[in-house]
């Protein structure tokens, strides 16, 4: 399995900075608020030092009361400014994350389906869910707290230097231990967290596969096998997570050692300065309190580094998706060209090496020609449609439209439109569903497309074309959903329409209506129709018969029936079945031809 790209650290930092500084005055204002909050926070240790000095020298009570009031006022002001600064930063970060999430989602939709399948559904799902969640948690609380702590640490160290440079030197003795501990931790934790995210993606993929194919797995008695695969993936994810937890515990032991060294050094320097008369007891007290005040913000910085590493791993996977640059020719803004000429030249393809699904297939569809493809299940019909529609690249040979190669993921830009039997109704209005194919279509165009495919029911809905359908709207029947899919074809006006059993899952009467709708939707475009019913083949300009990945017959319906070959036998079996069904049903109109 080949996962989607993962951005390196430099790229992740550059793209994050680009997202945050699109409006530079906003982060600048947020930084100013954090500086103001940190300055207010320095008042408490300094004023406590004043109180100690006043008490030691039997100073006036008024000074003590004023200092105490100053501590309360500065503390309240610091709390208000900090809360406002963190809220402003969270808003800034949430906006950036929303933009990133939209970019990732849009890019994912443009990645060729073959790449998504090679990467696995789990990798994609974990990126747009788990990775976004990890970054969201960091954005919501971790990063604002981290930023506030960084400003507090910087200004507190500066305050120590203002009291006496020797206090700053004593406090700095803790820094080498903290820096070495952090570098050690980052060196090991970054790669480890990436492995955790990848393992969680693999676990998600195994779960999705097991749930999606549950009925098949159970019916074949393969439940234990799939459960074992989920178990292996889960154990790997858990073991990696446990390793990350152990690494964090060792890191915090080193941080506590640094705090002990730093506080001891400040106390020793304070004792020496007061004993030598170089500083008063109030100054020494303020210095000790300032360093003690560093415990929480430094702990926050180091602790949030752990969470930021996790978010960074998620960001690198999200920015990795964005590294899939969109080809400018892939943008589809509507087709205005004439029907295309399709050429399939000696195309071969296999999902598993050594087991070809298509073997040296050659096919030409002239402009405006409608070609039906028939054959037994597994003969390669749908695979041929997928290659023509650019879902998969051929292993050998070429697919050309008007002499230009059809590239994977770029078929839509060439004027090729695929409709499968897995018809989707998207959440939104009826008009929104159709404008997926032609965003600039007018209301009149939408109405005309619906009339062309016989979807008169749309105008009768409670809110007409503005009626919501899909998961949270009106539930459509199978026939209605297929009419919407065909109406998209009529609205888009492709140069080549590829219909892969697009109207297969319907009853006999609905099938006849949908066959007529298909003809109207295609209009004058070239068309490749994977036929589920031979009545579709009989109405086509030409019929192609596939067997074992090869084209074994090609010609008009009447010619092939007269020839008495593969197609003639299929037609005989079809018509015999249709006559039998008519007799059995008493002529009630259930013939499926």
N, C-alpha and C positions, 0 to 999 in steps of 0.2 A: 504493500500500500504506500502511495506517495502523498504525504500531507501537503497542504497548501503552504506557501512561503511563510517564514517567520522573519520579521525585520530585525536587524542587528541593533545593538545598544545605541550606536551613534545615530542611526536613522530614527529610532524611537524618540530620542531626546530632541532631535531637530524638528520632527513633525509635531511633537508635543508643544515645543516652543512656538512653532508657527501657528498652531491652533489658539494658543493663549494670548498671542500678541497681535492678533488681527486688529484689535482696538487697543493700542498700547496705553492710552490714558487710564483704562480701567484697571489693569494690574498695578499701574503706578499709584493710583489712588488707594488701592487695597494695601499696598506696601506702606504708604504713609500712615494709614490707620494702625497697622501693626506696630510701627515705630512709636506712635503716640501711646498705645496701650503698654508697650514695654517700658517706656519712660515713666509712666504712672506707677507701674509695678515696682520700680526701683525705689520709690519714695518710702515704702514701709521699712526695709532694712536700714536705710539712711536715718529715718526719723527715730527708729528704735535705738540707733546708736546715739542720737541726740538725747534721748530719755536717759540712757545709761550714764552718759557723761554728766548730765544735769544732776542726777541722783548722786553720782560719785563726788561731785563738787558742791553738793548741797545748794544747788541753784534754785531759782524761783519755781514755785508750783505752776505758775502760769505757762512757763515754757513747756512743762510736761503735758499740761492740758492741751496746749496748742499743737504739740507734736502728735499727741494721741488723736486729736481731731483731724490733723493732716493725714494720718495713717488711714483713718476711716474714709475720708473724702477721696484720697488717692486710690484706695482699694475699690471703692464703688465706681469711680470714674474709669479705672482700668477694666473692671468687669463689663461695664456698658460698652466701652470702645472695642474691647476684645470680641464681645458677642456680635457687635455690628460688623467688625472686620471679618470674622469667620463667616457670617451670613453672606456678606458681599463676595467673599472668595468662593464660597460654595455655589453661589449663583453664577459666578464667572465660569467655574469648572463644570457645572451642570450644563451650561449652554454649550461649552466646548465638547463635552461628551455627547450631547444630543446631536451635534453636527457630525461628530465622528461616527456615531451609530448609524446615522442616515447614509453617510458615505460608504460605510462597510456593507450595509444592506443593499444599496444600489449597485455597488461593485460586485457583490456576490451574485446578484441576478444576471450580471453580464458575463460571468465566467462560464465558459462552455460546459455543458452538462457532462461531457466526458471527463473533464478535469475534476468536477465535483464527485463523480462516481469513483474515480481513482483515489481521491483523497478520503472518501468515505463520508457518509452522512454525519457520523459522530463528530468528525473534526469541524465541520461547518456549524453544526448545532452548538457544540461547546464554545465556539468563538462568539457567536451572536447571542449566547445565553450566559454561560459560566464566566467567560472572559469579560463580557460587558458588566456582569454583576460584580466581579472583583474590582474592576475599575470604578464602578458606581459607588461601592462601599468606600473606596479611597477618596473619591471626590466628595462624598457626603460628609465625612467627618475626619478621616485620617489626614488628608492633605491640609485642611485649614488648621488642625491642631499642630501639625508638623511645622507649618509656616510660622504660627504664633510662637512656638517653642524656639525656633531658630532665631527669631528677632530677640526674644527674651535672653537667650544665651549670649548673643553677641553684645547686647547693651549691658548685661550684667558683668561680663568680663571687662568691658570698658569702664564700668563703675568701680570695679576692684582696682583698676589702674589709676583712676582718679584719686582714690583713698590713699594708696601708696603702691608704687610700682612693684615693690617686693611681694605684696599680696598677690598681684597678678602672676608673678613668676612662680610663687608657691602653688597657686591654683593650676598653672599650666603644667605642673608635673603629672597631673592626671591625664593630660591630653594624649601623650604618646601611647599610653595603655589603651585609651579609648579608641584612638585612631587605628592602632594595630588590631584591636579586637574587631573593629568595624570592617577593616579591609579583609581580615581573615573570614569574617562572616559573609561579606558580600561576594567574595571569590567563590565560596562554596554554595551559598544559598541561591544565587541567581540561576545557575544551571540546574540546581535541584528543583527549584520552583517551576522552571520550564518543563522539566521531566514530569512533574506532578500534573501540570496542565495537559500535557500530551497524553499521559496515562488516563486522566479523567475523560479526555476526549475519546480515547479508545474504549473505555468502559461505557460511555454514553452510546457509542456506535454499536457495541454488542447488545446493549439493552434495546435500542431502537430496532435493530434487526430482529431480535427475539420477539418483541411485541408485535411488530408488523407482520411477521410470518408465524404467529403463534398457532393458528389453526392448522397450517401445513405441517409445522414441526410436531405438533401433538399427534396428528393423524398418521405420520410416518414413524412415530415412536422414537423421535430424536430429541425429546425434551431434555434428557440427561446430558446429551452431548452439548447442546446449546447452554444449558445451565453451567456445565463445566467451563465453557469458554467465558461466560460472564463472571464466574468465580475467579478464574485466572486473572482477568482484566481488573476485577475489583481488588484482589489481593495485591496486585502490583501497585495500584493507586494508593491503597492503604499503607503499604510498606514504605512507599516514597513519602507519604505524609508523615508517618511516624519518624522517619529519618529527619525530616524538616523540623519536627518538634524537638527532637534530641539535640539537633544543631543549635536551636534557639536557646535551650537550657544552658548549654556550654557557653554560649555567647554572653548570657546574663551573669554568669559567674565571673567572667572577666570584667564586665562593667562594674560590678559591685567592688571588685578589687581596686579599680581606678578611683571610685568614689572614696574609699577608705584612705588611699594614698593622698588624694587631693585635700580632703578635710583635715587630715593629720598635719599636712604641710602648712596649711593656712593657720591652724591653731599654734603650731610651733613658732612660725614667723610672728604671729600676734603676741605671743608670750615674750619673744625676744625684743620686739619693738617697744612694748609697754615697759618691760624691765629696764631697757636702755634709755627710756624717756624720749624715744623717737616718735612715739604715737600714744595717744590716749586710749583708755580702756573702751571708750565709746567707739572710736575708730576700729579697734580690733573686733569689738562686738559686731559692728556693722559689716566688717569684712567676712567674719565667720557666718553671719546670717546670709550675706549675699551668696557665698559659696554654697551654703546649705540650700539656698533657694534655687541653685542650679540643678539640684538632684532631679526634681520633677521635669523641668524642660529638657534636660539632657536625656533623661530616661524616655521622655516622649519622643525626642528626636531618634534615639536609637531603636525604640520599640516600633515607631512608625516606619523606620527604614525597612523593618521586616515586612510590614504590610505593603509598603510602597514597592518592595521587590516583587511581591505577588501581583500587585497592580501593574508593575512594569512588565512582568511576564505576559499578562493579559494584553497590555498595550502593544507589545511587540508582535503578538499574534494578530491583533486587529489591524495594525499598520501593515503587517505582512499581506493581508488580503488586499489592501490598497496598492500594493506593489504590482498587482495585476492590472497594468495600465490598459485603459480602453483604447482600442483601435479607433481612430477618428472616422473610419469608414463603417464602423459598426453601428453608428447612430442612425436609427430609422425614423425619418420624419414623413413617411408616406411615399408611395410608389406612383410614378406617373408614366413609366415606360410601357412599351408594348409587350405582349406575351413573349416569354423567353423560350429559347431553344436549349433543351437540356441534353447534355452528352455525358454518359457514364462509360468510361473507357477502361476495360479490363480490370474492374474493381474486385479486390479480394479483401476479406475481413474475417477476423476471428476474435471471440471474446477470451478464449483460452488458446495459448500457443499450440499449434499442431492439430487444432480442430476447427477448420474453416467453416464459417457460416455462409459466406459468399465466396464463390470461386470463379474468378475471371469473368465477371458479369459485364456485358456491354449492352448499352441501351441508348436510344435516341428518342426524344420527344420533340416533335416539331412545334413551332409557335402555334398556340391555340388548340393543339391536339389533346384529347383526353384518353389516357391510357389506363386500363384497369389491370391490376396484377392479382392473379389467383394462384392457389396452390394449397397443399396440405399444411397443417400446423407444423412449424419448424422448418419450412422450406426456405426461409430467409426473406420473406416479404417485408416484415416490419423492420428488419435490419437494413434492407435496401432503402426503405423510406427514411430511416434515421440518418444514413450516410448522405442521402440527397439533401436532407434538411439541415445538414451540418452538425448533427448531434455528436457523431463520431467521425474521426478522420479515417480514410481507408488505409489498410495495411499496404496495399499496392494499387496502382491505377489512379485515375483522376475522375473527379466530378466537376463538370464545367457547366456554367450557364452563360450562353452567348459567348463561349470561348474563354470566359474568365473562371479561374478556379473558385469553387465554393469552399471557403475556409471554415473550420469548426468555430462556432459561435458568431460567425458573420453572415450566415445565410439570410437572416432577416434583412440585412442591409442590401443584399443582392436582389431582393424581391421574392424570396421563397417563404411561404407560410405553411406551417405544419399544424394539422388538427388531428388529434388522436381520439381513441374511444374513451380515454380517461378525461372526460369533459369537466372543466372546473367552472364553478360559479363563484365569483369573487364577492366578498362582502362590500356592498355599496349599492348604488342605484342601478337600474337597468341600463341607463345611458352610460354610466361609468364603466359598466362591464363591456360595452361595445367600444367605448373610446380608448380602451387599452390598445386596440389595434390602430386607431386613428385619433390621437388626442385632439386634433384641431377640427374634428368633424362637427358640423352644425347640427342643430336639432332636426332639421329637415332631412339631412343625410342619414341620421340615425333612424328616423321613422321610415325612410325609404328602404334601408337595409332590412329592417324588421318585416316590412310588407313583402319584400322579395322572397324571404324564406317562410312566409306564411305565419309569422308570429303575431297574429292579430290580437292575441290575448294580452299582449303587453300594454296596449292602449286602454284596456278595460280594467287594469289594476287601479287600486284606490287612489294613487297619486300619479298614475300614468307612468311615464318613463323615469320619473323621479322616485318611484317606489323602491325601497331598499329590498334587496334580495341577498341570499347567502345565509351565513350562520346566525345572524341576528336580524334577519328580515323574512320576507315571504319565501317559503320553501317551494322550489320549482320541481316539476316532474322531470323525468329523464328526457322526454321528448322536448320539453321547453328549454332545458339546459343545452341540449344539442342544437336547438334552433338559435340560441344565443351565440353558440360557437360558430355556426355557419353564417350568422349575421355579421360577425366580426370579419369573416372572409369577404363577404360582400362589401362591407364598409372599407376595408383596407385595400381591396383591389390588387392582390399580388400578381406578379408576373408568372409565378408557378405555384400552384396550390398542391400540397401533399396531404392527402386524406388517408390516414391509417386506420381503417375500420371505424371511421368517425361516427357512423350511425348504426353500429352493430348491436348495441344493447337496447333494442326496441322490439315491440310486437309487430305483427304483420301490417296492420293498417297504418300505424305510426311510421313504419319503415317506408311504405310507399309515399307518404307525405314528405318524409325526410329525403328520399331520393329526388323528389321534385325540388325540394329546397336546396339540395346540394348542387343540382344543375344550375339553379338561379344564382347561387352564391358564387360559383366558379365563373359564371359569365363567359367572357371571351378569353380568360386566362388559360395557359397550359395547365394540365393537371395530371397527377399520378394518383390513382385511387386504389388503395389496397382493399379489394372487394371481399366483404363477408358474405354477401348474397350475389349469386350469379346474375340476377336481374340487373345489378349495377354493371357487371361486365358486358351484358348484352347491349346496354345502352351506350357503351364507350365506343370511341372511334377505333380502338385497337385493344386487343387482349394479349397479355403476356402470362404464360404459365411457368411457374417456378417449381423446381424439385431439387432437393438436396443442395441448395445454394446456387443452382444454375438455371438459366432460362432454357426451357426445353421446347417451347412453342411460342410463336408470335404471329398475330394476324387478326383480321376482323372476326367478329363473333360468328357470322354465317360461314366464313371460310373454314374456321377451325372445327365447327360442328360437322361440316361436309367432309373434312379430312379424316375424321374418325380416330383421332389420336387422343392424347391425354385430356385435352379440354372437352372433346366430344363425350368421353366417358364421365367426366365430372358433370357435364350438362345433363346427360341421361340420368345420372343418379339424382341430380337436383330436381329435375322435372318429375321423376318417378316419386320422389319423396313429397313433392308439392301436390301431386295428384292424390297420393295416399292420404295426405293430411286433409285434403278437401273432402274426400269420401268419408273419412273417419269423423270429421266435424259436421257432416251432414250439409256441406255447402254453405256454411255460415260465414264464409269470408275469411278463414284463417290460413289461406294459402300464403306461404312465405316467399313466393316468387314475384 
